[in-house]
């Protein structure tokens, strides 16, 4: 009987190469996983810091009456989307990333009408809750509650350029506020023929200074949602929000929301970059050009209008004031 040798045969060169490739691949994916987790680890802390700041500011605010609190609840409801299948509630703020967000939702829910017309803002109507459901969701610990915000002066300028100044499309804001602004600043009432082109765009476009001058003469509660302060739209001290999405870190923040709600498993995440910054140019780079047309007293007045937004989201007007001084 022949005994087999107890010494193992030397591994073949191919087996060694294969083992090396397995180890290399494993190391690569481990590196990829740990590197991808770094921003994820930062995000909860970032959200906690923003929410803690918001709570501190709210503690310094006067307690509203029952009537005022009920009015704020209703104002918030009108800006709110509820995604029941993801247990997610979002206060949608125009000119703070709302188009990108709504375009993602239109694809997610395959809303063919919205996708065809590209009227993404209609997703607010589609997902807007009833009064009763809003009360339930806004108080439920099971729902992730997020809101969107942007530097007040950037958001205001973006709203003016898109809804008033831009002549490539017709807007309801230009039709409604264009004549009002010119009556206020020039004391003139234009006929429809002299005010509008045949296609509905403005013949006489109010300047940014005229736009701001008109705004500071009106109560902010009556502002159009595109430029109404976020603090008057989202019930910041009434709702226990769990996430604050800012345009400065928009992609990262939205990724966090979508992961936390499970949307990232069902949504084409490339839509986030495809639809981001769909506006006309870089608003930030135009701040000096537009705000330098405001005299210091007018600039201070419009800053005062948005003072709660500045406080609640820890923004400052210093950079703007430094540029235009």
For each residue, the residues with C-beta under 8 A, 3 or more apart:
1:
2:
3:
4:
5:
6:
7:
8:
9:
10:
11: 15 16
12: 15 16
13: 16 17
14: 17 18
15: 11 12 18 19
16: 11 12 13 19 20
17: 13 14 20 21
18: 14 15 21 22
19: 15 16 22 23
20: 16 17 23 24
21: 17 18 24 25
22: 18 19 25 26
23: 19 20 26 27
24: 20 21 27 28
25: 21 22 28 29
26: 22 23 29 30
27: 23 24 30 31
28: 24 25 31 32
29: 25 26 32 33
30: 26 27 33 34
31: 27 28 34 35
32: 28 29 35 36
33: 29 30 36 37
34: 30 31 37 38
35: 31 32 38
36: 32 33 39 40
37: 33 34 40 41
38: 34 35 41 42
39: 36 42 43 252
40: 36 37 43 256 259
41: 37 38 44 45
42: 38 39 45 46
43: 39 40 46 47 252 253 255 256
44: 41 47 48 256
45: 41 42 48 49
46: 42 43 49 50 249 253
47: 43 44 50 51 242 243 244 256
48: 44 45 51 52
49: 45 46 52 53
50: 46 47 53 54 244 246 313 314
51: 47 48 54 55 241 242 243 244
52: 48 49 55 56
53: 49 50 56 57 312 314
54: 50 51 57 58 236 241 244 312 313
55: 51 52 58 59
56: 52 53 59 60
57: 53 54 60 61 311 312
58: 54 55 61 236 237 312
59: 55 56
60: 56 57
61: 57 58 237
62:
63:
64: 68 69 72
65: 68 69
66: 69 70
67: 70 71
68: 64 65 71 72
69: 64 65 66 72 73 238
70: 66 67 73 74
71: 67 68 74 75
72: 64 68 69 75 76 232 235 238
73: 69 70 76 77 134 135 138 235 238
74: 70 71 77 78 131
75: 71 72 78 79 232 233 235
76: 72 73 79 80 91 134 138 233 234 235 238 239
77: 73 74 80 128 129 131 134
78: 74 75 128
79: 75 76 91 92 93 124 225 233 234
80: 76 77 89 90 91 92 128 129 134 138
81: 89 90 92 105 123 124 127 128
82: 88 89 127 128 129 133 134 137 143
83: 86 87 88 89 90 105 127 261 263
84: 87
85:
86: 83 144 261 262 263
87: 83 84 142 143 144 261
88: 82 83 143 144 146 257 261 263
89: 80 81 82 83 137 138 143 144 145 146
90: 80 81 83 101 145 146 147 148 257
91: 76 79 80 145 146 147 148 233 234 235 239 241
92: 79 80 81 98 101 102 124 148
93: 79 96 97 98 147 148 149 150 225 230 233 234
94: 98 121 159 225 226
95: 98 150 155 158 159 162 226 227
96: 93 148 149 150 155 230 245 247
97: 93 100 101 148 150 245 247 250 254 276
98: 92 93 94 95 101 102 120 121 124 148
99: 102 103 120 121 275 278
100: 97 103 104 250 254 272 275 276 277 278
101: 90 92 97 98 104 105 148 254
102: 92 98 99 105 106 114 120 121 122 123 124
103: 99 100 106 107 120 271 275
104: 100 101 107 108 267 271 272 275
105: 81 83 101 102 108 109 111 120 123 127
106: 102 103 109 110 111 114 115 120 123
107: 103 104 110 115 267 268 271
108: 104 105 263 266 267
109: 105 106 126
110: 106 107 115
111: 105 106 114 115 123 126
112: 115 116
113: 116 117 122
114: 102 106 111 117 118 119 120 122 123 126
115: 106 107 110 111 112 118
116: 112 113
117: 113 114 122
118: 114 115
119: 114 122
120: 98 99 102 103 105 106 114 123
121: 94 98 99 102 124
122: 102 113 114 117 119 125 126
123: 81 102 105 106 111 114 120 126 127
124: 79 81 92 98 102 121 127 128
125: 122 128
126: 109 111 114 122 123
127: 81 82 83 105 123 124
128: 77 78 80 81 82 124 125
129: 77 80 82 133 134 137
130: 133 134
131: 74 77 134 135
132: 135 136
133: 82 129 130 136 137
134: 73 76 77 80 82 129 130 131 137 138
135: 73 131 132 138 139
136: 132 133 139 140
137: 82 89 129 133 134 140 143
138: 73 76 80 89 134 135 145 235 238 239
139: 135 136 240
140: 136 137 143
141:
142: 87
143: 82 87 88 89 137 140
144: 86 87 88 89 242 243 257 260 261
145: 89 90 91 138 239 240 241 242 243
146: 88 89 90 91 241 242 243 244 245 257
147: 90 91 93 230 234 236 239 241 243 244 245
148: 90 91 92 93 96 97 98 101 230 245 246 247
149: 93 96 230 244 245 246 247 309 312 313
150: 93 95 96 97 154 155 158 230 246 247
151: 154 155 247 248 315
152: 155 156 229 230 303 306 309 310 315
153: 156 157 287 291 302 303 306 317 320
154: 150 151 157 158 247 283 284 287
155: 95 96 150 151 152 158 159 227
156: 152 153 159 160 212 227 302 306
157: 153 154 160 161 208 283 286 287 290 291
158: 95 150 154 155 161 162 279 283
159: 94 95 155 156 162 163 164 224 226 227
160: 156 157 163 164 165 208 211 227 290
161: 157 158 164 165 166 279 280 283 286
162: 95 158 159 165 166 171 226 279 280
163: 159 160 166 171 173 174 224 226
164: 159 160 161 171 173 174 177 178 181 202 205 206 211
165: 160 161 162 205 208
166: 161 162 163 169 171 280
167: 201 202 205
168:
169: 166 201
170: 174 175 199 200 201
171: 162 163 164 166 174 175
172: 175 176
173: 163 164 176 177 224 226
174: 163 164 170 171 177 178 201 202
175: 170 171 172 178 196 200
176: 172 173 179 180 224
177: 164 173 174 180 181 214 224
178: 164 174 175 181 182 195 202 204 205 206
179: 176 182 183 189 190 195
180: 176 177 183 184 214
181: 164 177 178 184 185 206 210 211 214
182: 178 179 185 186 188 189 190 195 204 206 210
183: 179 180 186 187 188 189
184: 180 181 210 213 214 217
185: 181 182 206 210 213 214
186: 182 183 210
187: 183
188: 182 183
189: 179 182 183
190: 179 182 194 195 204
191: 194 195
192: 195 196
193: 196
194: 190 191 203 204
195: 178 179 182 190 191 192 202 203 204
196: 175 192 193 200 201 202 203
197: 200 201 202 203
198:
199: 170
200: 170 175 196 197
201: 167 169 170 174 196 197
202: 164 167 174 178 195 196 197 205
203: 194 195 196 197
204: 178 182 190 194 195
205: 164 165 167 178 202
206: 164 178 181 182 185 210 211 214
207: 210 211 293
208: 157 160 165 211 212 290 293 294
209: 212 213 293 294 298
210: 181 182 184 185 186 206 207 213 214
211: 160 164 181 206 207 208 214 215
212: 156 208 209 215 216 294 298 302
213: 184 185 209 210 216 217 298
214: 177 180 181 184 185 206 210 211 217 218
215: 211 212 218 223 227 302 305
216: 212 213 298 301 302 305
217: 184 213 214
218: 214 215 222 223
219: 222
220: 223 228 229 232 305
221: 228 232
222: 218 219
223: 215 218 220 227 228 229 232
224: 159 163 173 176 177 227 228
225: 79 93 94 228 233
226: 94 95 159 162 163 173
227: 95 155 156 159 160 215 223 224
228: 220 221 223 224 225 232 233
229: 152 220 223 232 233 305 306 308 309
230: 93 96 147 148 149 150 152 233 234 236 309 312 313
231: 234 236 308 309 312
232: 72 75 220 221 223 228 229
233: 75 76 79 91 93 225 228 229 230
234: 76 79 91 93 147 230 231 239 241
235: 72 73 75 76 91 138 238 239
236: 54 58 147 230 231 239 241 312
237: 58 61
238: 69 72 73 76 138 235
239: 76 91 138 145 147 234 235 236
240: 139 145
241: 51 54 91 145 146 147 234 236 244
242: 47 51 144 145 146
243: 47 51 144 145 146 147 253 256 257 260
244: 47 50 51 54 146 147 149 241 253 313
245: 96 97 146 147 148 149 250 253 254 257
246: 50 148 149 150 249 250 253 313
247: 96 97 148 149 150 151 154 250
248: 151
249: 46 246 252 253
250: 97 100 245 246 247 253 254 276
251: 254 255 272 273 276
252: 39 43 249 255 256
253: 43 46 243 244 245 246 249 250 256 257
254: 97 100 101 245 250 251 257 258 272
255: 43 251 252 258 259 264 269 272
256: 40 43 44 47 243 252 253 259 260
257: 88 90 144 146 243 245 253 254 260 261 263
258: 254 255 261 262 263 264 267 269
259: 40 255 256 262 263 264
260: 144 243 256 257
261: 83 86 87 88 144 257 258
262: 86 258 259 265 266
263: 83 86 88 108 257 258 259 266 267
264: 255 258 259 267 269
265: 262
266: 108 262 263
267: 104 107 108 258 263 264 271
268: 107 271
269: 255 258 264 272
270: 273 274
271: 103 104 107 267 268 274 275
272: 100 104 251 254 255 269 275 276
273: 251 270 276
274: 270 271
275: 99 100 103 104 271 272 278
276: 97 100 250 251 272 273
277: 100 282
278: 99 100 275
279: 158 161 162 283
280: 161 162 166
281: 285 286
282: 277 285 286
283: 154 157 158 161 279 286 287
284: 154 287
285: 281 282
286: 157 161 281 282 283 289 290
287: 153 154 157 283 284 290 291 320 323
288: 291 292 323 324
289: 286 292
290: 157 160 208 286 287 293
291: 153 157 287 288 294 299 320 323 324
292: 288 289 323 324
293: 207 208 209 290
294: 208 209 212 291 298 299 302 324
295: 298 299
296: 299 300 325
297: 300 301
298: 209 212 213 216 294 295 301 302
299: 291 294 295 296 302 303 320 321 324
300: 296 297 303 304
301: 216 297 298 304 305
302: 153 156 212 215 216 294 298 299 305 306
303: 152 153 299 300 306 307 310 317
304: 300 301 307
305: 215 216 220 229 301 302
306: 152 153 156 229 302 303 309 310
307: 303 304 310 311
308: 229 231 311 312
309: 149 152 229 230 231 306 312 313 315
310: 152 303 306 307 313 315 316 317
311: 57 307 308 314
312: 53 54 57 58 149 230 231 236 308 309
313: 50 54 149 230 244 246 309 310
314: 50 53 311
315: 151 152 309 310
316: 310 319
317: 153 303 310 320 321
318: 321 322
319: 316 322 323
320: 153 287 291 299 317 323 324
321: 299 317 318 324 325
322: 318 319 325
323: 287 288 291 292 319 320
324: 288 291 292 294 299 320 321
325: 296 321 322
